[in-house]
Every structure is written in C-alpha cells, then in structure tokens.
Amino acid sequence: MNALDVARAALDAAGGEAEAVAHVEHSGLARFAGSEVHQPTLIENAMVTVRVVHGNRVGIATTNKIDPPGLAEVARRAADAAESSPPDESFPGLAHHADPPAVEGYDEETAALGPGDQARLAAASIDAGGDVPVYGFFTSASSELAVVSSTGLSVHQRMTDATALVVAADENGSGYAEQTAWRAGRIDPTAVAREAAAKAQRTRDAAEIDSGVYRAVLEPYAFAELLESFSHDSFGALGMLDKRSYFSDRLGQKVFDEKISIVDDALDPHGLPKAFDFEGTPKRRVQLVDAGVARSVVWDRTTAAHAGDGVESTGHAPPAELRDWGPLPSALCVLPGNAESVSELADLVGDGLYITRLHYLGVVHPREGIITGMTRDGTFRIRDGKVAEPLVNLRFTVAVPDLLRDVLGLTNKVALVNSQNFYGERYPYGVMAPAVAAERFTVTGVGSKPGI
C-alpha cells in the first residue's frame, strides 16, 4: 500500500471534516566504526497523522498501525482530541485542492538499493580510509508523502535520498567529510573517506590559540550548520511574529554583506526537491535575503492567517510533531560567490582560522542570532594566506549577523549538506552552501585535541 492509499483509507475512517497525512519510509543504514561494518539498520514504516475539525476545534492523532482497526482508532483519538480542545479562532481551515509543481527528487536506482548494496558502499569508504580508522555510515531510502482532506485536496510525492558520512579518527587527529544527493550515483563514498582521512592526517600535533576575534574561512559543512541553527528562529514566520527572530522589524533593511543572498527553494533539482508541505500547500521559492537585504520569511497557513494583509502560505508547514515551531525553511541555499577554491578564500583572509565543521551548537539569543558551539574535525591556523598548522577544537560564540556583515568572499560552488539526523521519520532535507570567508569569528576558549 502506497502513501496515497494509506492517507485515503485514514480519511475514510475519520469521516466528516478531516485531513490525513501519510508518510511512508523504506530505508537502510550501514554503519561502520573502527573501519568495520556493524549495526545495519533496515526500516519499513508508515506513519499516519489524522486531523479532525469540529467547528473551530481541532484534534490531531498519529499512528503507525495502518490496518482498518488501527486507522479507526487514530480517527477516534483525533475526534476525541477535537472535542476536548479549546476553540481556536485563528484556525484557517483545511487546505483546498491544489496543483503542486512538478519536481525531480526520485531515482529508481537509489530506491532499489538493498542492504547488500548499502554494506558494499560502506565498505568502499572503509577501504579508502587508508591507515586512519574510519567511522560513519552509508544510507539510502525511498520515502513518500501524501496529504488528503475532505476539502478535495489530494497530493502525493515519492522521494529518494542517500548520504555517505565519514569521520576519520585515531588518538592523534580527526577529519570529516560527507556527500548527500537524491541520486546515490552522485555520491562517491571513496572520495568522502579520502577527504576525511587526508584532513585527519593534517590535524596531528594540534596547537592552542588565545581567545579573541579572528578572520575565518568556514567550509560548507560549518557554514551550513551555523545557518541552519540561525534559521530556526529567524527565517520562519512564527519567530518573526513572536519577535524572537532577527528579522523582526528588519524586513527591507540591509542586515548582511551585499555578497550574501539566501533563498529557500525546495524546487531546485540540485537539492532535495519537494512539491508541497505537510498541509498539502505547494512549495514556493522564497527570497529570504537579497544582496544583504532582509526580504522575507517562510509561512504556513496558520501564520499567514494570523498576519493577514493578504499574506499567503509559502508551503512550509512542518510535520505535526514540529508544529509548535511554526513554518521552517527546509531547502536553504546561499548563492555562491566568485572564489575558485577555499585556497583563494584563505588568501583573502591572510591571517586567521580555517574551520571544517561545527558541533554542539546552541542558540543563546535568537533575537540577535547569537550561537555558541565548538569547532571539530579539522581546525587550522591560516598564516600568510595559507592553511598552516592544526589547532585544537575551539569554543566559539558568534552573532551570525555580525559574522555575515563583512564577508571577504564565497566560493563559486555550493555543496549540499545533509540536515536530517535519521532518528525520526525520513524526510530528506539539507542546506546548499558555499565556503565563506568572514571578517569576524569569535573564539572564547579551547577544547579537546582532535581525535578519539
């Protein structure tokens, strides 16, 4: 039974005014540690969320039991929740019929990969790691999303995704690399392992530095992680309406360097394309930042109705378990610059830091975009425009708007960096980011040396 059939069966079980969302996953993940394959994970699952509407009272319930008794039970629980819920005067009603755009994002060869294939591709990473033990995984999946409602809405999409991730590490150093795509054929697990192992070799004999403000080059991994953490509050409409977004009262103002333009574009075939959101609303490309000027945020139907003044959903309603966050960007892309390589960015920096990735990120002050965390798996000192000696992991606290206010350059290519953690339902998303060279990156202390 595909996702659309499951959703229709759930809607029939609910009767009356209702909506059903079905999310189906077929996935496998081959982990490896210390250069040995272990802990293979195979998932076959279907999740159904039913939303029942009684006037202006709304109830929601979720199940993974998709037989008739299971669907009848989830419909009953949603109806009971609606009856016991307080009236919601801001509820915009269920979405009506829509024709979502045609998008790419599904590959038969990727969908056909089985556990043997996933183990083989994981083994390719191990073989390419060389003398440095490697840790990580290769994973691939096919997933489906369907939304149907009593208002005549019926949308369905199949998606595939694959990721190879490698941390090469021993007691003396560590390096990181990954590749993500909706076509597994675009991923080279051996190249991922070689990149991570080469970085690990260069991190040996790491030195410490003083706290302070440094120029810095952030690889796409680090830039994407920082931008995603910033986006949760600042690029969504609920954050703006609640005044916790950096964009609150700043739309139309110059907030970043003019080299920075950011879109959320789930239709882009270079990313992980989506046709509609979890309310069935078609996805739209949203210009968040244009040449440094804050232009917009992403909306769902609830926040759009709350804002009024003709504001419409941009197709960014999250799944039910994230609904309290409001609409979230899921296809961020920073437009590239002119630099041919990270070496050219290091030359622009002259003296500063080179950062591969970030870890343990925490938002300290969402209204000002202040984020804290630690660098990891490849931090170096830049001297005379060259990436020089390795450094220990560094603690940092940065205001993202301050970091992006004076940008020295961006590479002319972007990398798709995976954002899903593979612990919940499979919904592939990521950030497309170039490497960036910035004037200010604040180091607040030192942490552990690279390695295990």
Protein Blocks (a to p, Z undefined) as FASTA:
>chain_A
ZZklmmmmmmmmngpadddddddddddddddeehiaehiaddddddddddddehjaccdd
ddfbfbfklmmmmmmmmmmmmmmpccdfklgbjaddddddddehiafklmmpcfklmmmm
mmmmmmmnomacceddddddddddddddfkopacdddddddddddddddfkbccdddddd
fbfklpcfklmmmmmmmmmmmmgoiacddeddddddddfklmmmmmmmmmmmmmpmklmm
nopafkgopgoiafbdfkbccdddfkbmklccdfbdfkopacddddfbgghiafbdcddf
klmmmngnoiacehiaccfklmmnopadfbdccdddfbfbfklmmmmnopacddfbdchi
acfblmnopacdddehiiaddeehiacdddddddddddfklmmmpcfbdcfbdcdddfbe
olaccddddddddddddfbdcdfbdcddedZZ
